[in-house]
Amino acid sequence: MSVIVVATVFPVSEHRAEVLSALQDTVPLVHAEDGCDLYALHVGPDRFVLIEKWTSDDALSVHAQAQPLADLRARLAGKTIGDLDIQVMTAVPAGTGEQGSL
């Protein structure tokens, strides 16, 4: 069963461009990781949100310890309000198959 993750980053306003750049640089590296079905970056007025889909808990565990995420955390040090807000979720399909789940 797929694992869905919503990761939210709250940048310090004066570092917003640097945080965005770090996230954009990381996306293709994560896309290359085994088990990554989706790693999509979104922007809001005061935050960046990554919507992720992993093939398994094991794949997500490997990602959590992988170099791209370690490098991202180093690049974000001192540039965010708190740490990444990571929410790991289980899909509850509803409605149509195409529209009701990731």
N, C-alpha and C positions, 0 to 999 in steps of 0.2 A: 504494500500500500504506500502511496506517495506521502511525503511529508511536506507540509506547507509552512513557510516561515515568512513572517513580516518583521523586517528589521528597520527601525526608525532611528535616524541620526538628526540631532538638533545642533546645527552649527552655531558657533558664536558669530554674531552678525559680521564682524570685520574679517572673519575667515571663511565666509560663505563660498567664495570663488575657489579657494584652496581645497575646501572639503569636497565641493562638486568635482573638481579635477581629480582628486584622489579616488573618489568613487567611480568616475568614468574610466580611469586607468585600470581599476580593479575588475570591472565587469568582464572584459574579454578573457582575463586570466581565470576567473571563476567558471566562465562558460566552458573552458577546456577541462575542467575537473570531471572525473568519472562520477556519474550519478546526478549531474546537474541537468535538470529538464528545463528550468526557467530561473533566470536571475535578472530581473527587470527593475531599472531605476526610475523612480518617479519623484517629482518635485512639488512641494507645497510652499506656502508663504514663509513658513518658519522651520521647515524640515525637509529631509530627503527620506524617501521610503523605498526599500528594496522588497519586492515581492519575489519569493523564491519557491521553487518546487524541486524536491530531491526524490530520487527513486526509492530511498530507504533511510531508516535511522542511521544505518552504518555509513552511508554516503554522506549524510549531514555531519556525523561525528568526525569523519576524515576531513571534511571541509573546515570544520571548526578549528582543526589543528594544522591546517595547510598554510604554506608560506604566503599566498596572496592575502589571506585574512590577517596574518601576523603583520605583514608589511602595511596593510591598510590601517590597522590599529596604531602602528608607529607614526604613520603620516597624519593621523587624526589627533594625536596626543596634543592636548592644550588648545585644540581648535573646536571642540564640541562642548555642549552643556551636558555634562555627565557622560556615561558610557553609552554604547549602542543599546537601544531597547529591542531585545530579541524576543519574539513571541513565536513559539513552535505550536503548530495547530494541526488538527486532523480534519480533513474535509468531511462535510456532511452534504453529500449530493442531494439536490432538490431541483425540481423543475425539469427542464430538458437536459440531456446529457452534455450538449455543447455549451449551454449557458449556466448550468448549475454547479459546475466544479472546475477547478483549474486542472 
